[in-house]
Amino acid sequence: MSKQINVALIGNPNTGKTSVFNALTGLNQKVGNYPGITVDKKQGVCKLARGIKAHIIDLPGTYSLNASSLDENVVIELLLNKNDKDFPDVAVVVTDVENLKRNLLIFTQIKDLEIPTLLVINMADRMSKKGISLDIETLEKELNTKIALISTRKNQGIDILKEYITNYRTLSTQACLNTVDIDKAYFESLQRAFPNQLLYKLWLVITQDVNFGKINRQEFKTVADFKTKRDADLKRLQQKETIKRYQFINNVLKKGQAIDLSQATDLRIKLDRILTHKVWGYVIFFMVLFLMFQAVYDWATYPSDLIDKGFASLADWVKSTLPPGAFTNLLADGVIAGIGGIVVFIPPIAFLFLFIALLEESGYMSRVVFLMDNVMRRFGLSGKSVVPLISGNACAVPAVMAARNIENWKERLITILVTPFTTCSARLPVYVIIIALVIPEGNFIGMSYKALTLMGLYVIGFVTAIFSAYILNKILKIKSKSYFVIEMPGYKLPLFKNVALAVFEKTKTFILEAGKIILAISIVLWVLASYGPGDNFSNAEAIVKTQNPLLSKIELEDKVAAHKLEHSYIGIVGKAIEPVIKPLGYDWKIGIGLVASFAAREVFVGTLATIYSVGSANDTEDEDTIKSKMAAEVHKNGEKVFTLASGISLLLFYAFAMQCMSTLAIVKRETNSWKWPILQLVFMSGIAYVAALIAFQFLK
């Protein structure tokens, strides 16, 4: 019988903690949320020697146990609560060989909690380039722990790390230093009040808003009040504690670390001068964006077309193989058509995540944040707002959550409200299919019109977000003052394994989450499109024959199918909203897609695929894919539904509209009020309608 142990990975941001997590767990990992809060919880499984299975939790990056954000609170609450099912048997603190002094602060704090703690020094392959040498034996002795010197890039030291985790019981739980003398009288009286509790735990609970097992937090409040320590006094004591810890760390590194600056290269300085330059920095950034959108659109076309044709062939095979009936129609026209409508967009979404992962892994993303701070400040935002805005290109939900790192409430609120304007990957399926239908072939300065249109939509979303932030900054009467501080990590070649896992996990999550919604909606839509009330639906064939007595058999079947769809339950809904959307250039079928999109934007294409499949009794070889069915769709007067005017109108509607229930729910949760998401929904929908109306009326 195998034994399971809990392992907590802890460390500062940019220390390569994710690389260590990936090296230990590989594909045996999953991402969720901590119960009750919108903070990512990454966990995985690693098999060790002697049949031991390690449950590894990758905790949010934190600089110390003096929490200033939700992310850091997660770390402290877990380390203080032995009753938590994830409480670690061993804490693995991951550090960066170039920033040991700063990284070791949290290590010394965790040691004070008497948790078996292992130190990992990552990026060992960079030591020679930076002129760094370490005396591991001396460092182990001074820090009272075992040290694994590793390089995830070269896959060195991972086996030693696994061995140390397996033998975690041999690790010392003795503290690195004694911090009590920063105020002996206070800590002695605190210990007398709670003689059975660990002193450093008491200190953390008093100074921060965290949970502490089953002990009543009010008791600790009473202790703090009893000792007449004001918040300002507690802050001063925290500062004294930090100074004392850094004095200890400095002494340790004097003995165990040597740095020869003559060997260090100045490549990073040279690159920073270019990439953060006030002119060339922006030029390079936009060139990177050009490349990204060219790849997302052009490179993904071939696999997307293959998938599209594959699902069309599968639907035809199901219809020709299974006996005719409602189940076969549901499977072919509902389930397969609906799922095909989202699976076809795996390639462009994967390419988008690939570029984002490469930018983050290389260290360039931090330069972009720094570069954009000057722009953000002019619109009432912080440079930190760039992180949610850029993250919004993947998904607005985690992007809104990322705003929790902005300490200033006004800046955080504005960032939350404008982030959904940035083009998330759920919009990408709509953009790609509509652009393919209405934008002509051709190139401009080496970039296709279609790729330029796609990039233009992303730029429109970002510009609208910034302009909206400017307006909100003027409207919201919230006094605030904040400072922008960001760490610039070293440049590095992206690690293939990390990039591949990031793309795989994010794409899988997107597809599975979207797939659940699309499957459910596709089935509901098929039912609503296949049945209807009254004689207009039940007597469709007789009505069509009366109106068109000279039709051939094939033409009759198509007319009957179209008549039934129009008078089905879903047709009635579409017809009801058609007067509202007709000025935008949309018919009732597109209206159904718009309504379904409020569950999730990406449902739009799958919805139309389902509707057009139900509405056509005969599929020819030229009309068997989603794209070709949409291209062939015409109004009653014979004009094409998807023209340049209606296509641009539709693209602008999706660029601005707030069609995502998940985002609305997250905004409510992050702001703790329905006021803001409702205002967001009304405001964004209004902008979307007006923009689409102007575009169609002008272009038609």
C-alpha positions in Angstrom: 0.0 0.0 0.0 1.5 3.3 -1.1 1.8 6.2 1.3 0.9 9.8 0.3 2.6 12.9 1.6 1.8 16.6 1.1 4.6 18.7 -0.4 4.2 22.5 -0.7 6.2 24.4 -3.3 6.9 27.9 -2.0 9.0 30.7 -3.3 9.2 34.3 -4.7 7.8 35.0 -8.2 10.2 34.3 -11.1 12.3 31.8 -9.2 11.4 28.9 -11.6 8.9 27.4 -9.2 6.6 26.4 -12.0 9.6 24.7 -13.8 10.3 22.6 -10.6 6.6 21.8 -10.3 6.5 20.6 -14.0 9.7 18.6 -13.6 8.2 16.7 -10.6 4.7 16.2 -11.9 4.8 16.3 -15.7 1.3 15.7 -17.0 0.0 14.5 -13.6 -1.3 18.0 -12.7 -4.5 20.0 -12.6 -5.5 23.6 -11.9 -8.5 24.7 -9.8 -9.4 27.3 -7.3 -8.9 27.4 -3.5 -12.3 26.9 -1.8 -14.2 30.2 -1.5 -11.6 32.4 -3.2 -10.6 33.1 -6.8 -6.9 32.1 -6.4 -5.4 29.4 -8.6 -4.6 26.1 -7.0 -2.1 24.1 -8.9 -1.5 20.6 -7.7 0.0 17.4 -9.1 1.3 14.0 -8.2 4.9 12.7 -8.1 5.9 9.1 -7.5 8.9 8.7 -5.2 11.0 5.8 -4.0 9.6 3.1 -1.6 6.1 3.4 -3.0 5.6 7.0 -1.7 3.3 9.2 -3.6 3.8 13.0 -3.2 0.8 15.3 -3.6 2.5 18.5 -4.7 0.9 21.9 -4.3 2.3 24.8 -6.2 1.5 27.7 -4.0 1.2 31.3 -5.3 4.4 33.2 -5.5 5.1 35.3 -2.4 8.1 37.3 -1.1 7.4 36.8 2.6 4.9 35.6 5.2 3.9 39.3 5.7 0.9 39.1 3.5 -0.3 42.0 1.3 -2.5 40.2 -1.2 -4.9 37.3 -1.5 -2.2 35.2 -3.1 0.1 35.6 -0.1 -2.8 35.0 2.4 -3.3 31.6 0.8 0.3 30.6 1.6 0.1 31.7 5.2 -3.3 30.2 5.9 -2.1 26.8 4.7 1.1 26.9 6.7 -0.7 27.9 9.9 -3.6 25.4 9.8 -2.5 21.8 10.6 -6.2 20.8 10.2 -6.1 21.6 6.5 -6.0 18.4 4.3 -3.2 20.0 2.3 -1.1 21.0 5.2 2.5 20.1 4.1 4.5 17.3 5.5 7.5 19.1 3.9 7.9 22.6 2.5 10.1 23.0 -0.5 11.3 26.6 -0.9 12.5 27.3 -4.4 15.1 30.0 -4.9 16.9 31.6 -7.8 20.7 31.3 -7.8 21.0 35.0 -8.8 18.7 36.3 -6.1 19.5 34.1 -3.0 19.6 37.0 -0.6 16.0 38.1 -1.3 14.7 34.6 -1.8 16.0 33.3 1.6 13.8 35.6 3.7 10.7 33.4 3.3 12.8 30.3 3.9 13.9 31.6 7.4 10.3 32.5 8.2 9.0 29.0 7.3 11.7 27.4 9.4 10.4 29.3 12.4 7.1 27.4 11.9 8.9 24.1 12.7 7.8 22.6 9.4 10.4 20.3 7.7 11.8 22.6 5.1 14.0 21.8 2.1 15.9 24.5 0.1 16.0 24.3 -3.7 18.5 26.5 -5.5 17.3 26.7 -9.1 19.0 27.8 -12.4 22.4 26.3 -11.4 23.3 26.3 -15.1 23.6 30.1 -14.9 26.2 30.1 -12.2 29.3 30.2 -14.4 27.9 33.0 -16.6 27.1 35.1 -13.5 30.4 34.3 -11.8 28.6 32.7 -8.8 30.1 29.8 -6.7 28.4 28.2 -3.8 29.7 26.2 -0.8 26.7 23.9 -0.4 28.0 22.1 2.7 28.5 25.5 4.5 25.1 26.7 3.4 23.4 23.5 4.6 25.1 23.8 8.0 24.3 27.5 8.5 20.7 27.2 7.3 20.2 23.9 9.1 18.6 22.0 6.1 19.4 20.0 3.0 19.9 21.9 -0.3 19.2 20.6 -3.8 21.2 22.5 -6.4 19.2 22.0 -9.6 18.8 23.1 -13.2 15.3 22.4 -14.6 16.6 23.4 -18.0 19.2 20.7 -18.1 17.2 18.3 -15.9 20.0 18.2 -13.3 19.4 17.6 -9.6 15.8 16.5 -9.8 16.5 13.0 -8.6 18.4 14.4 -5.6 15.4 16.6 -4.9 13.1 13.6 -5.0 15.4 11.7 -2.6 15.4 14.6 -0.1 11.6 14.8 -0.3 11.4 11.1 0.3 13.6 11.4 3.4 11.9 14.5 4.7 11.7 13.1 8.2 15.4 13.6 8.6 15.2 17.3 8.0 15.7 19.6 11.0 12.8 21.6 12.2 15.0 24.0 14.3 14.7 27.7 13.5 17.5 29.5 11.7 17.6 32.4 14.1 15.9 33.8 17.2 13.8 36.9 16.4 12.3 37.2 19.9 14.8 39.8 21.0 13.3 42.5 18.8 10.9 43.0 21.8 11.5 40.4 24.5 8.9 41.6 26.9 6.2 41.5 24.3 7.0 38.0 23.1 7.5 36.6 26.6 4.0 37.9 27.7 2.5 36.5 24.5 4.0 33.1 25.2 2.7 33.2 28.8 -0.8 33.9 27.4 -0.6 30.9 25.1 2.0 28.5 26.5 1.0 25.6 24.3 1.3 27.5 21.0 4.3 28.1 18.7 5.4 31.7 19.3 6.0 32.6 15.6 2.5 31.3 14.7 1.0 33.6 17.3 3.0 36.5 15.9 1.8 35.8 12.3 -1.8 35.5 13.4 -1.7 38.7 15.4 -0.1 40.7 12.6 -2.2 39.4 9.7 -5.8 38.7 8.8 -5.5 34.9 8.5 -7.2 31.8 9.9 -5.5 29.7 12.5 -7.0 26.2 12.8 -9.9 26.0 15.3 -8.5 28.6 17.6 -10.8 31.6 18.0 -9.2 34.5 16.3 -10.8 37.0 18.7 -8.6 35.5 21.5 -5.5 36.7 19.6 -7.1 40.1 19.1 -7.5 40.3 22.8 -3.8 39.4 23.3 -2.7 42.2 20.9 -5.0 44.7 22.7 -3.8 43.5 26.1 -0.2 44.3 25.1 -1.2 47.8 23.9 0.4 47.3 20.5 -1.1 49.5 17.9 -1.0 48.6 14.2 1.8 51.1 13.7 3.8 49.4 16.5 3.2 46.0 15.0 4.4 47.3 11.6 7.6 48.6 13.2 8.2 45.2 14.9 7.7 43.5 11.5 10.3 45.8 10.0 12.7 45.0 12.8 12.1 41.3 12.3 12.9 41.6 8.5 16.1 43.6 9.2 17.2 40.9 11.7 16.5 38.2 9.2 18.5 39.9 6.4 21.4 40.4 8.8 21.4 36.7 9.4 21.1 36.0 5.6 24.0 38.3 4.8 26.3 36.6 7.3 25.3 33.2 5.8 26.0 34.2 2.3 29.4 35.7 3.2 30.4 32.2 4.2 28.7 30.2 1.5 28.5 32.3 -1.6 31.1 34.0 -3.8 30.4 36.3 -6.8 33.1 37.3 -9.3 31.5 40.2 -11.1 34.2 40.2 -13.8 32.7 37.0 -15.1 29.1 38.2 -15.2 27.9 39.2 -18.7 26.1 42.5 -19.4 23.8 41.1 -22.0 20.7 41.7 -19.9 21.6 45.4 -19.5 22.0 45.8 -23.3 18.7 44.0 -24.0 16.9 46.1 -21.5 18.2 49.3 -23.1 16.6 48.2 -26.4 13.4 46.5 -25.2 12.4 49.2 -22.7 13.5 52.1 -24.9 10.9 54.9 -25.2 10.7 54.5 -28.9 12.2 51.2 -30.0 10.6 49.4 -27.1 7.1 50.1 -28.5 8.2 49.3 -32.1 9.6 45.9 -31.0 6.4 45.2 -29.0 4.1 45.9 -32.0 6.4 43.8 -34.2 5.9 40.9 -31.8 2.2 41.5 -31.9 2.2 41.5 -35.8 4.1 38.1 -35.7 1.7 36.7 -33.1 -1.5 37.5 -35.1 0.0 36.5 -38.4 0.7 33.1 -36.8 -2.6 32.8 -35.0 -4.5 33.4 -38.3 -2.3 32.0 -41.1 -0.5 29.0 -39.4 -3.6 27.7 -37.8 -5.6 27.7 -41.1 -4.5 24.3 -42.4 -5.1 22.2 -39.2 -8.4 24.1 -38.6 -9.6 23.2 -42.2 -8.7 19.6 -41.7 -10.7 19.4 -38.4 -13.6 21.2 -40.0 -13.8 18.7 -42.9 -13.3 15.8 -40.5 -16.3 16.7 -38.4 -18.4 17.3 -41.5 -17.4 13.8 -42.7 -18.1 12.3 -39.3 -21.7 13.8 -39.4 -22.3 12.5 -42.9 -21.0 9.0 -41.8 -23.3 9.0 -38.8 -26.3 9.9 -41.0 -25.5 7.2 -43.6 -24.6 4.5 -41.1 -27.1 4.8 -38.3 -30.9 4.2 -38.9 -32.8 7.4 -39.7 -34.6 9.0 -36.8 -34.4 11.6 -34.0 -31.4 10.1 -32.3 -29.3 10.0 -35.5 -30.3 13.6 -36.3 -29.5 14.7 -32.7 -26.1 13.0 -32.9 -25.2 14.4 -36.3 -26.8 17.8 -36.4 -26.7 18.6 -32.7 -23.8 17.0 -30.9 -21.3 16.6 -33.7 -22.0 19.9 -35.4 -21.9 21.8 -32.0 -18.7 20.2 -30.8 -17.1 20.6 -34.2 -17.9 24.3 -33.9 -15.4 24.6 -31.1 -12.9 21.9 -31.7 -12.1 23.5 -35.1 -10.6 26.4 -33.2 -8.1 24.4 -31.1 -5.2 25.4 -33.5 -5.6 29.2 -33.3 -6.2 29.1 -29.6 -3.2 26.9 -29.0 -1.0 29.3 -31.1 -2.3 32.2 -29.0 -1.4 30.4 -25.7 1.9 29.4 -27.2 3.0 33.0 -27.8 1.8 34.2 -24.4 3.8 31.3 -22.8 6.9 32.2 -24.8 6.6 35.9 -23.7 6.2 35.0 -20.1 8.9 32.3 -20.0 11.5 34.5 -21.8 11.1 37.3 -19.2 9.9 39.7 -22.0 6.4 40.1 -20.5 7.8 42.0 -17.4 9.5 44.4 -19.8 6.1 45.0 -21.6 4.5 45.8 -18.2 7.3 48.2 -17.4 7.2 49.8 -20.8 3.4 50.3 -20.7 3.4 51.9 -17.2 3.8 55.4 -18.7 0.8 54.8 -20.9 -1.3 53.4 -18.1 -0.6 56.3 -15.7 -2.1 58.8 -18.1 -5.4 56.9 -18.0 -5.7 56.5 -14.3 -4.3 52.9 -14.2 -1.1 51.4 -12.7 1.5 49.5 -14.7 0.3 46.5 -12.9 -3.0 46.9 -14.8 -1.2 45.7 -17.9 -1.0 42.2 -16.5 -4.8 41.7 -16.3 -5.2 43.5 -19.7 -2.7 41.2 -21.4 -4.0 38.1 -19.5 -7.4 39.1 -20.9 -6.2 38.0 -24.3 -6.4 34.4 -23.0 -9.5 34.7 -20.8 -11.2 37.5 -18.9 -12.0 35.3 -15.8 -8.4 34.8 -14.7 -7.5 38.3 -16.0 -10.1 39.9 -13.6 -8.7 37.7 -10.8 -5.2 38.9 -11.6 -6.2 42.4 -10.7 -6.2 41.4 -7.0 -2.4 42.1 -7.0 -3.2 45.8 -7.4 -3.3 47.2 -3.9 -5.1 50.5 -4.7 -8.9 49.9 -4.7 -9.7 52.5 -7.4 -7.1 51.2 -9.8 -8.2 47.6 -9.1 -11.9 48.4 -9.7 -11.2 50.3 -12.9 -9.0 47.4 -14.2 -11.7 44.9 -13.4 -14.4 46.9 -15.2 -12.4 47.5 -18.4 -10.5 44.2 -18.7 -13.4 42.4 -20.5 -12.9 44.8 -23.5 -9.6 43.0 -24.3 -10.1 40.2 -26.8 -10.2 36.9 -25.0 -9.7 33.6 -26.7 -13.5 32.9 -26.6 -13.9 35.7 -29.2 -11.2 34.1 -31.4 -13.5 31.4 -33.0 -16.0 34.1 -34.0 -13.3 36.4 -35.3 -11.6 33.7 -37.3 -14.8 32.4 -39.0 -16.2 35.8 -39.8 -12.9 37.2 -41.1 -12.6 34.1 -43.3 -16.0 34.8 -44.7 -16.0 38.5 -45.4 -12.4 39.8 -45.6 -10.9 39.5 -49.1 -7.5 37.8 -49.9 -4.5 40.1 -50.3 -1.5 41.5 -48.5 -0.3 44.9 -47.1 3.4 45.3 -46.2 3.8 41.6 -46.1 0.8 40.9 -43.8 -2.5 39.5 -45.1 -5.6 41.6 -44.8 -7.2 38.9 -42.7 -4.3 38.9 -40.2 -4.4 42.7 -40.1 -8.1 42.7 -39.4 -7.6 40.2 -36.6 -4.9 42.4 -35.1 -7.1 45.5 -35.5 -9.8 43.8 -33.4 -7.3 43.2 -30.6 -6.1 46.8 -30.8 -9.6 48.1 -30.8 -10.4 46.1 -27.7 -7.3 47.4 -25.9 -7.8 51.0 -26.9 -11.4 50.9 -25.8 -10.3 49.4 -22.4 -7.8 52.3 -22.0 -10.3 55.0 -23.0 -13.0 53.5 -20.7 -10.5 53.5 -17.9 -9.8 57.2 -18.5 -13.6 58.0 -18.3 -14.0 55.9 -15.2 -11.0 57.6 -13.5 -12.7 60.9 -14.0 -16.2 59.7 -12.9 -15.3 57.6 -9.9 -14.7 59.9 -6.9 -12.3 57.6 -5.0 -9.2 59.2 -3.6 -6.1 57.1 -4.0 -2.4 57.1 -4.3 -0.2 54.3 -5.4 3.3 53.4 -6.6 4.4 51.0 -9.3 7.0 48.4 -8.4 7.8 45.4 -10.6 10.6 42.9 -10.6 12.6 42.4 -13.8 13.6 38.7 -14.1 16.6 37.7 -16.0 16.2 36.8 -19.7 16.2 33.1 -20.5 15.5 30.8 -23.4 12.0 29.4 -22.8 12.0 25.9 -21.5 10.3 23.6 -24.0 8.6 21.5 -21.4 7.2 24.5 -19.5 5.8 26.0 -22.7 4.4 22.7 -23.9 2.7 22.1 -20.6 1.3 25.6 -20.4 -0.2 25.4 -23.9 -1.5 21.9 -23.2 -3.1 22.7 -19.9 -4.7 26.0 -20.9 -6.0 24.7 -24.2 -7.4 21.6 -22.5 -9.1 23.7 -19.9 -10.6 26.0 -22.5 -11.8 23.1 -24.6 -13.3 21.1 -21.8 -15.0 24.1 -20.1 -16.3 25.4 -23.4 -17.2 21.8 -24.5 -19.5 21.3 -21.5 -21.5 24.4 -22.3 -21.5 23.8 -26.1 -22.6 20.2 -25.8 -25.5 21.2 -23.5 -26.5 24.1 -25.6 -26.2 22.2 -28.9 -28.6 19.5 -27.6 -31.1 22.1 -26.3 -30.9 24.1 -29.6 -31.4 20.9 -31.6 -34.5 20.1 -29.7 -35.8 23.7 -29.9 -35.0 23.7 -33.7 -36.5 20.3 -34.4 -39.8 20.8 -32.8 -42.4 23.6 -32.8 -46.0 24.5 -31.9 -49.0 24.7 -34.2 -49.9 23.8 -37.7 -47.2 25.9 -39.3 -44.7 23.4 -38.0 -46.6 20.1 -38.1 -48.1 20.7 -41.6 -44.9 22.2 -43.0 -44.8 19.9 -46.1 -48.4 20.5 -47.1 -47.9 24.3 -46.7 -44.7 24.3 -48.8 -46.3 22.2 -51.5 -49.3 24.5 -51.7 -47.0 27.5 -52.1 -44.5 25.9 -54.4 -46.2 23.1 -56.4 -43.5 22.7 -59.1 -40.5 22.0 -56.8 -38.3 18.9 -57.3 -38.0 16.4 -54.5 -34.6 17.7 -53.3 -35.8 21.3 -53.5 -39.0 20.4 -51.6 -37.1 18.7 -48.8 -34.9 21.8 -48.4 -37.9 24.1 -48.4 -39.7 22.0 -45.8 -36.6 21.9 -43.6 -36.2 25.7 -43.8 -39.9 26.2 -43.1 -39.9 23.9 -40.1 -36.8 25.7 -38.6 -38.4 29.1 -39.1 -41.6 28.0 -37.2 -39.8 25.9 -34.6 -39.5 27.0 -31.0 -36.0 28.5 -31.6 -37.3 30.1 -34.8 -40.0 31.9 -32.9 -37.4 33.2 -30.4 -35.2 34.4 -33.3 -38.1 36.0 -35.1 -39.1 37.8 -31.9 -35.7 39.6 -31.6 -35.2 40.1 -35.3 -36.7 43.6 -35.4 -34.0 44.7 -32.8 -31.0 43.2 -34.7 -32.1 43.8 -38.3 -30.7 47.3 -38.4 -27.3 45.7 -37.6 -27.5 43.5 -40.7 -28.4 40.3 -38.8 -31.2 37.8 -39.5 -33.1 35.8 -36.9 -30.6 32.9 -37.1 -27.7 35.1 -36.2 -30.0 36.5 -33.4 -30.2 33.0 -31.9 -26.4 32.8 -32.0 -26.2 36.1 -30.2 -28.6 35.0 -27.4 -26.8 31.7 -27.0 -23.5 33.6 -26.8 -24.3 35.0 -23.4 -23.6 31.6 -22.0 -20.2 31.8 -23.6 -19.0 33.7 -26.7 -17.5 30.7 -28.5 -20.9 29.1 -28.5 -21.9 31.4 -31.4 -20.2 29.3 -34.2 -21.4 26.0 -32.8 -24.9 27.4 -32.5 -25.0 28.5 -36.2 -23.5 25.1 -37.1 -26.3 23.3 -35.3 -29.0 25.7 -36.8 -27.8 25.4 -40.3 -27.5 21.6 -40.0 -31.1 21.3 -38.9 -32.2 23.8 -41.5 -30.8 21.9 -44.4 -32.2 18.6 -45.4 -29.4 17.9 -48.0 -25.7 18.5 -47.7 -23.8 18.7 -50.9 -20.1 18.2 -51.2 -19.5 21.9 -51.4 -21.8 22.7 -48.4 -20.6 20.3 -45.8 -18.4 22.4 -43.5 -19.4 25.1 -41.0 -17.6 27.8 -43.1 -19.2 26.8 -46.4 -22.7 26.6 -44.8 -22.4 30.1 -43.4 -21.0 31.4 -46.7 -24.0 29.9 -48.6 -26.6 31.4 -46.2 -28.9 33.9 -48.0 -31.8 36.2 -47.1 -35.2 35.6 -48.7 -34.4 38.1 -51.4 -31.4 36.1 -52.4 -28.7 38.4 -50.9 -25.9 36.9 -48.8 -26.3 37.1 -45.1 -22.6 37.4 -44.5 -21.3 40.4 -46.4 -18.5 42.8 -45.7 -21.1 45.2 -44.0 -22.8 42.6 -41.8 -19.5 40.8 -41.1 -17.7 44.0 -39.8 -20.9 44.8 -37.8 -20.8 41.4 -36.2 -17.0 41.6 -35.5 -17.5 45.0 -33.8 -20.5 43.7 -31.8 -18.4 40.8 -30.4 -15.4 43.1 -29.9 -17.4 45.3 -27.4 -20.3 43.1 -26.0 -20.1 41.6 -22.6 -21.3 38.1 -23.5 -19.9 35.9 -20.7 -21.8 34.9 -17.7 -18.6 33.5 -16.0 -16.9 36.9 -16.2 -20.0 38.6 -14.8 -20.0 36.2 -11.9 -16.3 36.7 -11.2 -16.7 40.5 -11.3 -19.5 40.2 -8.8 -17.2 38.1 -6.6 -14.2 40.3 -6.8 -16.2 43.5 -6.2 -18.6 41.9 -3.7 -21.5 43.7 -5.4 -23.9 43.1 -8.3 -23.8 46.8 -9.0 -20.6 46.7 -11.0 -21.2 43.7 -13.2 -24.7 45.0 -14.1 -23.3 48.4 -15.1 -20.6 46.6 -17.0 -23.2 44.5 -18.9 -25.4 47.5 -19.8 -22.5 49.7 -20.8 -20.6 47.2 -22.9 -23.8 46.0 -24.6 -24.8 49.5 -25.4 -21.4 50.3 -27.0 -21.5 47.1 -29.0 -25.0 47.8 -30.4 -24.2 51.4 -31.4 -20.8 50.4 -33.0 -22.4 47.6 -34.9 -25.3 49.8 -36.1 -23.0 52.6 -37.3 -20.7 50.1 -39.1 -23.5 48.3 -41.0 -25.4 51.4 -42.0 -22.2 53.1 -43.2 -20.8 50.0 -45.1 -24.0 48.7 -46.7 
